[in-house]
Structures are given as C-alpha cells and as structure tokens.
Amino acid sequence: MTDSTDTVQTSFPATRPTGCPFDPASDFTELRERGGPTKVSTPAGVEAWLVSRYDDVRAVLPDARLSSRSAPSAHVVPGADLEREVESGSILQTDGERHAYLRRLLTSEFTVRRVQALRPRIVELVEEHIDAMLASEGPVDLVQAFALPIPSLVICELLGVPYADRAEFQERSAILVSVDRPEEEVVRASDEINGYMAALVTAKLEHREDDLLSRLITRAEEQGKPLTVPELVTLAVTLLIAGHETTANMIGLSTLALLRDPEQLDTLRANPELAPSAVEEMLRYLTVIQFGLFREVVEDIEVGGETIKAGEYLIAAIQSGNRDEKVFPDPDRIELARKASRHLAFGFGAHQCLGQQLARVELQEVYTRLYRRIPTLRLAVPFEEITYKDNTLVYGVTALPVTWDR
C-alpha cells in the first residue's frame, strides 16, 4: 500500500480544455493512467482523495463506509461548511436507514411503469413547444423556448407546484446550484424558495390532491412515521431543483454537441429508434454533474491500493469514469449506437439518481422529435459565442440561439 504522506498533492481539476466545452479537465486522462486515488486540494479548503478510474468510482459509491453528509459537490464551493447539521429531510445528505426510509417513500413515484404512464404527457409538451418554436419569427433561444420549460412543466405537474410560479423557483435554483455566488445571496435564495415551498406544503397538508407531494404526505402517515413540514419542504425543494436543472441542461448542451457532430445527428434523425441508446451515450459523454460526487470517509477503506482513513474526504469523479478508455473505447467521441448504459452520469449505489427514468423518457422524446421536425436546425450565432455554466454544479449552456429554414 502507498503511504499517503508520500503522495504528490495537486489542485482539483475543474477547468475544461480550451476550445473543448464538452470534455472534462484534461488532467483526468493522466490521473487515470497513473492509477489509484490522488490527493488534491479543493476550493472548499480541504484535502480530498480524487478517484478517477471507472472501476474505482463504481466500487466506492455504493460503499457504506462513505457518507454523503457534506453534500454531493460541496468540495467546489469555496468556504463550504462541511460540518453543518444535516436536515433530516435531505435525501441527498442522509445515510443509512433514514436515507432508505425517505427513498422508499418516493420510489413508487419514479418506477419505470409510473414514468411510462407520463410519456404521453411528455410527448404532448415536446410537440407543443416545437410547434411554438416553428410559429415564431427569427432565431430563438432553445434554452428558454424549449429546454427549460419542458422538464419544468413535468416536475411541476408531478409535484403539484403551480407552473405559473416557475420564475420564482427557476431564478432561485440557479443561485443554489452556483458555486461562486456570495453567501448572503445563497442564504436569501434558500430562505425564499423554502418559504415558498413551506406555504405549498402547508396547503397540501390541509387539502390533499392527486400529486406527488400529497401522496408523499399520506404514505408517510400510513407508515406511522409522518414527515414534518421542514422535512417535506427539504424533499420538495430537492425534487423541484433536480427535476428541472439536470434535464434542461442536458437538452441544451446535447443539442449543441449534436449540432457540432452532424454525422451523428443525421444518423439519429434517420433512425429515431436509436433515441434510447443516444440518450445513454449523451449522458455519458456530457456528464452534466460536472465536478463529481463528494463523500466523507467514516471508516478506513482501501481504493486502488491506497488506504483512505476515516475522517478524510473522497471525490468520486464520475465525469472521469465516463471517459475511461478501458471501459468506453474512444471515449471522447460521440457514438450514439454505443452500449453506454453502464455510465455513471446518475451516480451509483444507494444515492443513485431517483428520477433517472423520468430524465430518460424526457430526453428520448426530445431526441425522437426535435431534430426530425426541424431538420435544418442550426446555431444562429458562431459556436465561439456560446457561453457555458462553468461555475455551476450542473453544467450546460447559458443560452442557445438557434434558427432553421422557414
């Protein structure tokens, strides 16, 4: 085993290669070749062990000797309070039986069968927004006209959140997933979105409807472990933010990537049955949870010949694992027919993304319909003018001006 005191320390690699907005930091290629964990300094001000190879990432994420209590990507937030008390309703930061209980309450809402029942409504939303784009004059921003509203509408309808209030939560969620906003701005955004959700939850406690939040309240009561208002608020805010931020960014960023690879886009347009595998490949290729997953080691663990001790921190670099040459040949190339379903974009283990089936169906319907209905879709500005969310936990484009032949 390696003595950790002899390990060379470097900074956590967070900067993408110049001119390659779809690739993770180039340092990861060298780190994978070197093998084993690497000690890095992080923007949060702590040292952590960076795990970069696919097999190692997949091995550590399900390990109960790692805790998620410090938040999934806290390592890239300067000054993050890693010892802050975890709210009991946080499905992202609780472990063990408490986490398992919260997940059991929600699992039935996101089964394959349940999500498939939502597909007709998702198709309807996709078609409606394509119709609206086609009826418009001049270039449109695909993010605002298409990528953001579709998953926002779906999660709002699922949770029972009024879509008319979308500006309220979209603005605040953008602040909460940023890594460089002033602390007072983050606190204010958190207080405001929690206050908004508390009012909604209180109303549903008094009058149940046919929505996820109402069913969640009832299900917890039936099991004899009712959730408090703060717990319900924390769960609801997490689902609301995760339910639209990730998929919206995937739609925008993957559209840009496909526009830059016309051969693959033409293949998808001509073969819509490729949509499911295309979704898995784009999830692998882009990995919009761009900084990996942060964990605290609660019991000594061996990874790649290195003993990582209790009390130390670990970063599972899913963005690097998804570009591991030993698992995905020619990983820096888009290959929509690739069998990429083993990717790590949704994480792995107990904390694997609960809403992954919903995200898959939303993306499948977008890939099946958008590019066929607008076959001449193209950028309305030079590629070099596109700007990216380098400073957010969920990567994407800030805007995507597009046009087409009318």
C-alpha positions in Angstrom: 0.0 0.0 0.0 1.0 3.6 -0.6 1.9 5.8 2.3 -0.5 8.8 1.8 2.2 11.2 3.2 4.3 10.4 0.1 1.5 11.2 -2.3 2.0 14.3 -4.5 -0.7 16.8 -3.9 -2.3 18.9 -6.7 -5.4 21.1 -7.1 -8.8 19.6 -8.0 -9.0 19.7 -11.8 -12.0 21.8 -12.7 -11.0 23.7 -15.8 -12.1 22.4 -19.2 -9.6 22.3 -22.1 -9.6 25.5 -24.2 -12.0 25.1 -27.1 -13.4 21.8 -25.8 -16.5 22.7 -23.9 -17.8 19.1 -23.9 -14.7 17.5 -22.3 -13.8 17.3 -18.7 -10.4 18.6 -17.5 -7.6 17.0 -19.4 -5.8 16.2 -16.2 -8.2 13.2 -15.7 -6.6 11.3 -18.6 -3.2 11.4 -16.8 -4.8 10.6 -13.5 -6.5 7.5 -14.9 -3.2 6.4 -16.4 -1.4 6.9 -13.1 -4.0 4.8 -11.4 -5.2 4.9 -7.8 -6.5 7.8 -5.8 -4.7 11.2 -5.9 -4.6 13.7 -3.0 -6.0 17.1 -4.2 -6.7 20.4 -2.6 -10.2 21.7 -3.1 -11.9 25.1 -3.4 -13.8 24.2 -0.2 -10.4 24.5 1.6 -10.0 20.8 2.5 -7.8 18.0 1.0 -9.6 15.0 -0.6 -8.7 11.8 -2.4 -9.7 12.0 -6.0 -10.8 8.7 -7.6 -10.8 8.9 -11.4 -10.9 5.4 -12.9 -14.3 4.0 -13.8 -13.9 0.7 -11.8 -12.8 2.6 -8.7 -15.6 5.1 -8.9 -18.2 2.4 -9.3 -16.6 0.5 -6.4 -16.6 3.4 -3.9 -20.0 4.9 -4.5 -22.1 2.1 -3.0 -19.7 1.6 -0.1 -21.4 2.2 3.3 -18.1 3.4 4.7 -18.6 6.6 2.8 -21.0 9.3 3.9 -22.8 11.8 1.8 -23.5 14.2 4.7 -21.3 17.0 3.3 -23.5 17.5 0.1 -22.8 15.9 -3.3 -20.4 18.6 -4.7 -19.5 20.7 -1.7 -15.8 20.4 -2.5 -16.1 23.0 -5.2 -17.9 25.6 -3.1 -15.4 28.0 -1.5 -15.8 28.2 2.2 -18.4 25.4 2.3 -19.5 24.4 5.8 -18.8 20.7 5.7 -19.8 20.2 9.3 -23.2 21.9 9.0 -26.0 19.9 10.6 -27.9 17.8 8.0 -31.6 18.4 7.8 -33.5 15.1 8.4 -35.4 15.6 5.2 -32.4 15.8 3.0 -32.3 12.7 0.8 -29.0 13.9 -0.7 -27.1 14.1 2.6 -28.6 11.5 4.9 -27.3 7.9 5.1 -28.3 4.6 6.4 -31.9 3.8 7.5 -33.0 7.5 7.4 -32.0 7.8 3.8 -33.5 4.4 3.0 -36.8 5.4 4.5 -37.0 8.7 2.5 -36.1 6.8 -0.7 -38.8 4.1 0.0 -41.4 6.9 0.3 -40.5 8.2 -3.1 -39.5 5.1 -5.1 -43.0 4.2 -6.3 -43.3 7.7 -7.9 -40.4 7.0 -10.2 -40.7 3.4 -11.3 -40.4 2.5 -15.0 -44.1 1.8 -15.1 -45.1 5.1 -13.4 -42.8 7.1 -15.7 -44.0 5.3 -18.8 -47.5 6.4 -17.9 -46.2 10.0 -18.1 -44.8 9.6 -21.6 -48.0 10.7 -23.5 -48.0 14.0 -21.5 -44.3 14.4 -22.1 -44.8 13.8 -25.9 -47.6 16.4 -25.8 -45.3 19.0 -24.1 -42.5 18.4 -26.5 -44.7 18.7 -29.6 -46.4 21.9 -28.2 -43.1 23.6 -27.7 -41.8 22.6 -31.1 -45.0 24.0 -32.6 -44.5 27.2 -30.7 -40.9 27.5 -32.0 -41.9 26.8 -35.6 -44.6 29.5 -35.3 -42.1 32.1 -34.1 -40.2 34.6 -36.2 -36.5 34.9 -36.2 -33.9 33.0 -34.1 -35.0 31.6 -30.7 -33.1 30.7 -27.6 -33.6 26.9 -27.3 -32.9 27.1 -23.6 -35.8 29.4 -22.8 -38.1 28.3 -25.5 -37.7 24.5 -25.2 -35.1 23.0 -22.9 -36.1 24.7 -19.7 -39.9 24.7 -19.9 -40.4 21.0 -20.7 -38.8 19.5 -17.6 -40.1 22.3 -15.5 -43.6 21.7 -16.6 -43.2 17.9 -16.0 -41.8 18.3 -12.5 -44.4 21.0 -11.6 -47.3 18.8 -12.7 -45.8 15.8 -10.9 -45.2 17.6 -7.6 -48.3 19.8 -7.7 -46.4 23.0 -7.9 -48.1 25.8 -9.9 -46.1 26.3 -13.2 -47.1 29.9 -13.1 -44.6 30.3 -10.3 -41.7 28.9 -12.3 -39.8 32.2 -12.4 -39.9 32.2 -8.6 -38.1 28.8 -8.3 -36.0 28.9 -11.5 -34.2 32.1 -10.5 -33.5 30.8 -7.0 -32.5 27.3 -8.1 -29.9 28.8 -10.5 -28.4 30.6 -7.5 -28.4 27.5 -5.3 -26.5 25.4 -7.9 -23.9 28.1 -8.4 -20.5 27.7 -6.8 -19.4 31.3 -6.6 -22.4 33.4 -5.5 -22.0 35.5 -2.3 -23.1 33.6 0.8 -25.7 36.2 1.6 -27.3 35.7 -1.8 -27.3 31.9 -1.5 -28.9 32.2 2.0 -31.5 34.6 0.8 -32.4 32.4 -2.2 -32.6 29.3 0.0 -34.9 31.1 2.5 -37.1 32.3 -0.3 -37.6 29.0 -2.0 -38.0 27.2 1.3 -40.6 29.8 2.3 -42.5 29.4 -1.0 -42.5 25.6 -0.6 -43.5 25.7 3.0 -46.7 27.6 2.1 -47.4 25.0 -0.6 -46.7 22.0 1.7 -48.9 23.5 4.4 -51.8 23.9 1.9 -51.4 20.2 0.8 -51.4 19.1 4.4 -54.8 20.7 4.8 -56.1 19.6 1.3 -54.7 16.6 -0.4 -54.7 16.4 -4.2 -53.6 13.9 -6.9 -49.9 14.9 -6.9 -46.6 13.5 -5.6 -46.4 15.8 -2.5 -49.9 14.9 -1.4 -49.2 11.2 -1.9 -45.9 11.5 0.0 -47.6 13.1 3.0 -50.3 10.3 3.1 -47.8 7.5 2.5 -45.6 8.6 5.5 -48.6 8.9 7.7 -49.8 5.5 6.8 -46.4 4.1 7.8 -46.6 5.7 11.2 -43.7 8.0 10.5 -45.2 11.3 9.3 -42.9 13.9 7.9 -42.7 17.3 9.4 -43.2 20.5 7.4 -39.4 21.2 7.3 -38.7 17.6 6.1 -41.4 17.9 3.4 -40.0 21.3 2.3 -36.5 19.9 2.0 -37.6 16.9 0.0 -39.9 19.0 -2.3 -37.2 21.7 -3.0 -34.7 18.9 -3.8 -37.1 17.2 -6.2 -38.1 20.5 -7.8 -34.5 21.7 -8.4 -33.1 18.3 -9.5 -36.2 17.6 -11.6 -35.6 20.5 -14.0 -32.0 21.7 -13.7 -30.3 18.5 -14.9 -32.6 17.6 -17.8 -32.9 21.2 -19.0 -29.1 21.5 -19.2 -28.8 18.1 -20.9 -31.3 19.1 -23.6 -29.4 22.4 -24.4 -25.9 21.0 -24.1 -26.6 17.8 -26.0 -28.3 19.7 -28.8 -25.2 21.9 -29.2 -22.9 18.8 -29.1 -25.0 17.1 -31.8 -25.1 20.2 -34.0 -21.3 20.1 -33.9 -21.4 16.4 -35.0 -23.7 16.4 -38.0 -22.9 12.8 -39.0 -24.2 11.5 -35.6 -27.2 13.9 -35.7 -28.1 12.8 -39.2 -27.9 9.2 -38.0 -30.3 9.9 -35.1 -32.6 11.9 -37.4 -32.9 9.0 -39.8 -33.1 6.3 -37.1 -35.4 7.5 -34.3 -35.3 4.1 -32.8 -31.7 5.0 -31.7 -33.1 7.5 -29.2 -32.7 5.3 -26.1 -29.1 4.4 -26.8 -28.4 8.0 -27.9 -29.7 9.3 -24.5 -27.3 6.9 -22.6 -24.4 8.0 -24.8 -25.0 11.7 -24.4 -25.4 11.3 -20.6 -22.0 9.5 -20.6 -20.3 11.9 -22.9 -21.5 15.1 -21.2 -21.9 14.2 -17.5 -23.5 17.5 -16.6 -22.9 16.8 -12.8 -19.5 18.2 -13.8 -17.5 18.2 -10.6 -18.1 14.6 -9.3 -19.5 13.4 -6.0 -18.1 14.3 -2.6 -18.0 11.9 0.2 -16.7 11.7 3.8 -14.9 8.5 4.8 -16.4 7.2 8.1 -14.3 4.0 8.2 -10.9 3.2 6.7 -11.3 2.0 3.1 -8.9 0.7 0.5 -9.1 2.1 -3.0 -6.7 1.2 -5.8 -4.0 0.1 -3.3 -4.4 3.3 -1.2 -5.8 3.2 2.3 -8.0 6.2 2.9 -8.6 6.8 6.6 -11.8 7.7 8.5 -12.2 11.4 8.7 -10.7 12.1 5.3 -12.7 13.1 2.2 -13.1 11.4 -1.2 -14.3 12.7 -4.6 -15.7 10.1 -7.0 -15.0 11.7 -10.4 -17.9 10.4 -12.4 -17.0 12.8 -15.2 -13.7 11.0 -15.5 -15.1 7.5 -15.1 -17.4 8.2 -18.0 -14.3 8.9 -20.2 -12.3 5.9 -19.1 -10.7 4.3 -22.2 -10.7 0.9 -20.7 -14.5 0.8 -20.4 -15.6 3.1 -23.3 -13.3 2.8 -26.3 -12.6 6.2 -28.0 -14.4 7.9 -25.1 -14.0 11.5 -26.4 -16.1 10.7 -29.4 -19.9 10.6 -29.6 -21.1 7.2 -30.8 -24.9 7.2 -30.5 -25.1 3.4 -31.1 -22.6 2.7 -28.3 -23.8 0.5 -25.5 -23.2 3.1 -22.8 -25.9 2.2 -20.2 -23.2 1.4 -17.6 -22.3 5.1 -17.5 -22.1 6.9 -14.1 -24.0 10.1 -15.0 -26.7 9.2 -12.5 -24.2 8.2 -9.8 -24.2 4.6 -8.4 -25.3 2.9 -5.3 -27.8 4.0 -2.6 -27.7 7.6 -3.8 -28.1 6.9 -7.5 -30.5 9.5 -9.0 -34.1 8.7 -8.1 -35.5 10.4 -11.1 -33.3 8.8 -13.8 -36.2 7.1 -15.6 -38.1 10.3 -15.9 -35.0 12.1 -17.3 -34.5 9.3 -19.8 -38.1 9.5 -21.1 -37.9 13.3 -21.4 -34.6 13.1 -23.3 -35.8 10.2 -25.5 -38.9 12.2 -26.7 -36.8 15.3 -27.3 -34.2 13.3 -29.4 -37.0 11.5 -31.3 -38.9 14.6 -32.2 -37.0 17.9 -32.2 -34.3 17.1 -34.8 -36.8 15.4 -37.2 -39.4 18.1 -37.0 -36.8 20.8 -37.5 -34.2 19.1 -39.8 -32.4 22.3 -40.7 -31.9 23.3 -37.0 -28.6 25.2 -36.6 -26.8 27.7 -34.5 -27.9 31.3 -35.0 -24.5 32.6 -33.8 -20.9 31.5 -34.2 -20.1 28.5 -32.0 -17.4 30.6 -30.3 -20.0 33.0 -28.9 -21.8 30.3 -26.9 -21.2 30.7 -23.2 -21.3 27.9 -20.6 -22.1 27.3 -17.0 -18.6 26.7 -15.8 -19.4 28.0 -12.3 -22.4 25.8 -11.6 -22.8 22.3 -10.2 -24.9 21.3 -13.2 -23.1 22.1 -16.5 -24.8 23.5 -19.5 -25.1 26.4 -21.9 -26.4 29.8 -20.6 -28.3 30.3 -23.9 -28.5 28.5 -27.3 -29.6 30.8 -30.1 -30.9 28.6 -33.0 -32.6 29.1 -36.3 -33.7 27.0 -39.3 -35.0 27.2 -42.8 -38.6 28.6 -42.8 
